[in-house]
Amino acid sequence: MIGYILVGTNDLERASAFYDRVLATLGAKREFTEEREVGWRVGKGPVFAICKPFDGDRATFGNGTMIALVASSNETVDQTYANAIEAGGTAEGRPGQRGATFYGAYFRDLDGNKICIFRMS
């Protein structure tokens, strides 16, 4: 059920070096390096990634932290997002294509935890 884990950082270069070392112990290798984000993976398992918060604010515990859940279809992404909003969640990013292979939506639950529901094609 877990697609990827994302945690915030204020210093991407420093955090990348830290996780290169720490995650290598677990057999993880860098999967990608982008302007605001770096991710690692073991085999075909979930990605662990670090990023500078999208809103430009300082990363804190919870700002930049997000749990991502895999959906089986774009329609499932749409429905899960709609259900979350209808149940009192807060919109953080309507469903849509983000990049060539990523379709996702973002919301916060009733306690403010940020959740992504997504599908990779």
Secondary structure, DSSP 8 states (H G I E B T S, - for coil): -EEEEEEE-S-HHHHHHHHHHHHHTTT-EEEEE-SSEEEEESTTS-EEEEE--TTSS--BTTBS-EEEEE-SSHHHHHHHHHHHHHTT-EEEEEEEE-SSSEEEEEEE-TT--EEEEEEE-
